[in-house]
Amino acid sequence: MKLPVSKLPHVGTTIFTTMSALAQEVGAVNLGQGFPDFACDPRLVELMSEAMRAGHNQYPPMAGILPLRERIAEKVLDIYGHQYDAVTEVTVTAGATQAIQTALTAIVHAGDEVIIFEPVYDSYEPVIRLNGGVPVFATLKFPDYRPDWQQVRALITPRTRAIMINTPHNPTATCWPKEDMEALSELLRDTDIYLISDEVYEHMVYDGASHQSAARFPALAERAFVISSFGKTYHVTGWKIAYCLAPKALTAEFRKAHQFIVFTVHTPSQHAIANYMTLGTHNELSSFYQHKRDFFLSHIKGSRFNWQPSRGTYFVSAQYAHLPEFSAMPDAEFAQHLTKNFGVACIPVSAFYHAANDQKLVRFCFAKREATLAEAAERLMKV
């Protein structure tokens, strides 16, 4: 039988899978892939068990159970001041990646262009292409990674259907300030361009800063799909549960696609999270992860790396270009060398670009137990 013509001919195994497999093979501390190595709150597990015992094991409504959507709408109103209707403007999804896929499926037609900012999370480009769209790359330049709005304006054409943003930003650990969100709002004024705002790290913003959600800005909210993740917030990445906020008309289109992509999401998880949200633990997440960031950075203080600021997410990057014995190594090679020879796995930041762009940077995840971070730091101090 003839094989199908691939829609993603240049896509292979992701760098995250590759580095995690290598870490396991050589017994390295895995600070590569972004997931916790510690348990979630036992109360959340108990609430899941209670939901299952209570019989919440059949299909829920397509858009998600109403109590969960109501808790989401209440949280967003409380933090960002924007009122979403729980019935018509909030949809529970099978993870943030599915929400992104569904938003693109709802709005992108063959040949439509979607502007994304590099370095960029690796799922954006493939899902744009799978929907027949054309990714257009804007650049967040090292070291501050701020958008160049003149460049973005120049990239807009009559075919531009949407702009995708991610703040707090993976992999750079930066957060878009209010000024950039206002600049984006002004740029999109009087256009028909949609916004997909990936905000899965919304509760991981440090040093007293506030997350600037697209929901805070009325001119953005009226054209935006705002996406966040319970997996990131509650340390349950394996539950794959998230949500999408959008105005009523956009949500209607989103749900048309959603019902045929996944239809609905794991029922007991929704009940457990709806009840758990009333505890307000998301308000504690920034201080929780800021402590982990500071713990890790204090233990690698005096290392030979140049550590970049981490203002959000649970990542921090290190540059090695100034180290003479490693400066000639591409970052992918250096990441493998670090894993094999020093026992710490990381992710090369060049993996977040569609074409070669090597700043000699590698990314580490600090969503780990303190013992894990201390062990990794001890090994990194030997570099």
C-alpha positions in Angstrom: 0.0 0.0 0.0 1.2 3.5 -0.9 2.0 5.6 2.2 0.0 8.8 2.6 1.6 12.1 1.7 2.6 13.5 5.1 1.0 16.7 6.2 4.0 17.2 8.5 6.9 15.8 6.5 9.6 17.6 8.6 8.2 16.6 12.1 9.8 13.8 14.0 10.2 12.9 17.6 10.0 16.0 19.8 13.1 17.3 21.6 11.2 16.8 24.9 10.8 13.0 24.3 14.4 12.7 23.0 15.9 14.4 26.0 13.7 12.6 28.6 14.7 9.3 27.0 18.3 10.2 27.1 18.0 11.3 30.8 16.5 7.9 31.7 19.1 6.0 29.7 22.1 7.7 31.5 20.5 8.2 34.9 20.5 12.0 34.6 18.4 14.4 36.7 15.7 15.4 34.3 15.2 19.2 34.3 14.2 19.1 30.6 10.5 18.3 30.1 8.2 20.7 31.9 6.3 18.6 34.5 6.5 18.3 38.3 8.2 15.4 40.0 6.1 15.9 43.1 2.5 15.0 43.9 -0.5 17.2 43.7 -2.5 18.3 46.7 -4.0 15.1 48.3 -7.3 17.0 48.7 -7.6 17.1 44.9 -7.0 13.3 44.6 -9.7 12.8 47.3 -12.1 15.0 45.5 -11.5 13.0 42.3 -12.2 9.8 44.2 -15.4 11.3 45.7 -16.6 12.3 42.3 -16.1 8.7 41.0 -17.8 7.2 44.0 -20.7 9.6 43.5 -21.3 8.2 40.1 -19.8 11.0 37.9 -18.5 8.6 35.4 -20.6 9.1 32.3 -20.4 11.7 29.5 -20.7 15.3 30.8 -22.1 18.1 28.7 -20.1 18.8 25.6 -18.9 22.3 26.9 -18.0 21.0 30.3 -20.0 20.7 33.6 -21.7 24.0 34.5 -20.2 24.2 38.1 -16.7 24.1 36.7 -17.4 26.7 34.0 -19.0 28.9 36.7 -15.9 28.6 38.9 -13.7 29.6 35.9 -15.8 32.6 35.1 -15.7 33.7 38.8 -12.0 33.4 38.9 -11.4 35.4 35.7 -13.8 38.1 36.9 -12.1 38.3 40.3 -8.5 38.5 38.9 -8.9 40.2 35.5 -12.1 42.1 35.8 -13.7 40.6 32.7 -17.1 38.9 32.9 -17.4 35.7 30.7 -20.8 34.0 30.6 -20.3 30.5 32.0 -23.0 29.1 29.7 -22.0 30.6 26.3 -18.3 31.8 26.7 -16.4 29.1 28.7 -15.5 25.7 27.3 -13.6 22.9 29.1 -11.0 21.2 27.0 -8.7 18.1 27.0 -5.6 20.2 27.7 -4.4 23.5 26.4 -3.0 21.9 23.2 -6.4 20.7 22.3 -7.8 24.2 22.9 -5.2 25.7 20.7 -5.9 23.1 17.9 -9.6 23.7 18.2 -9.4 27.5 18.1 -7.2 27.3 14.9 -9.6 24.7 13.4 -12.5 27.1 14.1 -11.1 30.1 12.3 -8.3 29.1 9.9 -9.0 28.4 6.3 -6.6 27.1 3.6 -4.0 29.7 2.9 -4.7 31.9 5.9 -1.7 33.3 7.7 -1.1 33.1 11.5 1.6 35.2 13.1 3.6 33.5 15.9 6.5 34.7 17.9 9.8 32.8 18.0 11.1 31.2 20.1 7.8 29.4 20.1 6.3 26.3 21.8 6.7 23.5 19.4 3.0 22.7 18.8 2.0 26.0 17.3 3.5 25.6 13.8 2.3 22.0 13.2 -1.3 22.7 14.2 -1.4 25.8 12.0 -0.2 23.6 9.1 -2.6 20.8 9.9 -5.4 23.3 9.5 -4.1 24.5 6.1 -2.7 27.7 7.5 0.6 29.3 6.9 2.8 30.2 9.9 4.4 33.6 9.8 7.3 34.1 12.2 7.9 37.2 14.3 11.0 37.3 16.4 11.4 37.9 20.1 15.1 39.0 20.2 17.6 37.8 22.9 18.1 38.9 25.6 14.9 40.8 26.6 12.6 39.0 24.1 10.3 41.9 23.7 8.1 42.1 20.6 9.2 44.4 17.7 5.9 45.9 16.8 7.2 47.5 13.6 8.2 44.0 12.5 4.8 42.6 13.4 3.0 45.4 11.6 5.1 44.7 8.5 4.1 41.0 8.7 0.4 41.6 8.5 -1.2 41.0 5.1 -4.8 40.7 3.8 -4.4 36.9 4.5 -3.5 37.4 8.2 -6.3 35.5 10.1 -4.8 35.4 13.6 -1.9 36.2 15.9 -0.9 33.8 18.6 0.8 34.9 21.8 2.1 33.1 24.9 2.6 35.0 28.2 4.1 34.1 30.6 6.4 32.8 27.8 7.8 29.3 27.3 10.8 28.9 26.9 12.1 32.4 27.7 10.4 32.8 31.1 9.5 36.4 30.2 6.1 38.1 30.8 4.5 40.6 28.4 4.0 43.9 30.3 0.9 46.0 30.0 2.7 48.2 27.4 3.0 45.4 25.0 -0.5 44.2 25.4 -1.7 47.8 24.8 0.5 47.9 21.7 -1.0 44.7 20.5 -4.5 46.1 21.1 -3.7 49.2 19.1 -2.2 47.1 16.3 -5.3 45.0 15.9 -7.7 47.9 16.1 -9.9 48.2 13.0 -8.8 44.8 11.8 -10.6 41.4 11.6 -7.6 39.6 13.0 -8.3 37.1 15.8 -6.0 36.6 18.9 -5.2 33.2 20.4 -3.6 33.9 23.8 -1.9 31.0 25.5 -1.8 31.8 29.2 -1.2 28.4 30.8 1.4 29.8 33.2 -0.9 32.7 34.2 -0.4 31.9 38.0 3.4 31.7 37.8 4.5 35.4 37.7 7.2 36.5 40.1 8.6 39.4 42.1 5.3 41.2 42.6 4.4 41.5 39.0 0.8 40.8 37.7 -0.1 38.6 34.7 -1.4 40.8 31.9 -4.1 38.5 30.5 -5.8 39.4 27.2 -9.0 39.3 29.3 -7.9 42.5 31.0 -8.0 44.5 27.8 -11.6 44.8 26.3 -10.3 45.5 22.7 -8.4 42.2 22.9 -10.9 40.2 24.8 -13.6 40.9 22.1 -11.4 39.0 19.5 -9.5 36.6 21.7 -9.5 32.9 22.5 -7.9 32.9 26.0 -6.5 29.5 27.0 -5.3 28.3 30.4 -4.5 24.9 32.0 -5.5 23.2 35.2 -2.6 20.7 34.6 -0.1 23.5 35.1 -1.9 25.2 37.9 -2.7 22.2 40.0 0.4 20.0 39.3 -1.7 17.4 37.4 -0.3 17.6 33.8 -1.4 14.0 33.2 -5.1 14.9 33.7 -5.0 16.9 30.5 -7.7 19.4 31.4 -7.9 23.1 30.5 -10.3 25.7 29.2 -10.9 28.3 26.6 -12.6 31.7 27.1 -14.0 33.6 24.1 -16.9 35.9 23.3 -20.2 34.1 22.5 -19.9 34.2 18.7 -16.3 32.9 18.8 -17.2 30.2 21.4 -20.0 29.0 19.1 -17.5 28.4 16.3 -15.0 26.9 18.8 -17.6 24.4 20.0 -18.6 23.4 16.5 -15.0 22.1 16.1 -14.6 20.9 19.7 -17.6 18.5 19.6 -16.0 16.6 16.7 -12.4 16.8 17.8 -12.9 15.5 21.4 -16.6 16.1 22.2 -16.0 16.4 25.9 -13.6 15.9 28.8 -13.1 13.4 31.6 -16.1 13.8 34.0 -14.7 13.1 37.5 -11.8 15.5 36.8 -14.2 18.3 36.1 -16.2 17.7 39.3 -13.0 17.4 41.4 -11.5 20.6 40.0 -14.8 22.5 40.3 -14.8 21.7 44.0 -11.1 22.3 44.5 -11.3 25.8 42.9 -13.3 27.0 45.8 -10.2 26.6 48.0 -8.4 29.4 46.1 -5.0 27.6 46.0 -4.2 29.1 42.6 -3.5 32.3 44.5 -0.6 30.6 46.2 1.1 29.3 43.1 3.3 32.3 42.3 4.9 32.3 45.8 5.2 28.5 45.6 7.2 28.5 42.4 9.1 31.7 43.2 10.5 29.8 46.2 11.5 26.9 43.9 13.1 29.3 41.5 15.0 31.1 44.2 16.1 27.8 45.8 17.5 26.5 42.6 19.2 29.8 41.7 20.8 30.1 45.2 22.2 26.6 44.8 23.8 27.3 41.4 25.1 30.7 42.4 28.7 31.0 41.4 28.4 28.5 38.6 30.0 29.3 35.3 26.8 29.7 33.4 25.1 33.1 32.7 21.6 32.6 34.1 18.8 34.6 32.4 16.0 36.2 34.4 13.0 34.1 35.1 10.0 36.3 35.5 7.3 33.7 35.0 6.6 30.0 34.1 8.7 27.3 35.8 11.7 27.6 33.6 15.0 29.3 33.6 17.6 29.4 30.9 21.4 29.5 31.0 23.9 30.7 28.4 27.2 29.0 27.9 28.7 31.0 24.9 31.4 32.5 27.1 32.8 29.1 28.1 35.7 28.4 25.8 35.6 24.7 26.0 31.9 24.7 25.0 31.4 27.8 22.9 31.7 26.0 19.6 29.1 23.5 20.5 25.6 24.0 19.1 23.1 24.1 21.9 21.5 20.7 21.0 25.0 19.1 21.2 25.7 20.9 24.4 22.4 19.7 26.0 23.3 16.1 25.1 26.9 16.6 26.5 25.5 18.0 29.7 23.1 15.1 30.1 25.7 12.4 29.3 28.7 13.9 31.1 27.3 15.9 34.0 24.0 14.1 34.6 21.5 17.0 34.1 19.0 17.0 31.2 17.8 20.2 29.7 16.3 21.5 26.5 18.2 23.4 23.8 16.4 26.7 23.1 17.1 26.4 19.4 14.4 23.7 19.3 11.9 26.5 19.7 12.8 28.0 16.3 11.7 26.9 12.8 15.2 27.6 11.4 18.6 27.7 12.9 18.9 30.3 15.7 21.4 29.2 18.3 22.1 31.7 21.1 24.0 29.0 23.1 21.1 28.7 25.5 19.6 25.7 27.3 16.4 25.7 29.3 15.9 24.1 32.7 12.6 23.3 34.5 12.5 24.0 38.3 9.1 22.4 38.9 10.8 19.7 40.9 11.3 18.7 44.5 14.0 20.6 46.4 16.1 17.4 46.6 15.9 17.1 42.8 16.9 20.7 42.4 19.8 20.5 44.9 21.2 17.4 43.2 21.0 19.0 39.8 22.6 22.2 41.1 25.5 20.2 42.6 26.1 18.5 39.3 25.9 21.8 37.3 28.5 23.4 39.7 31.0 20.9 38.3 30.7 22.3 34.7 
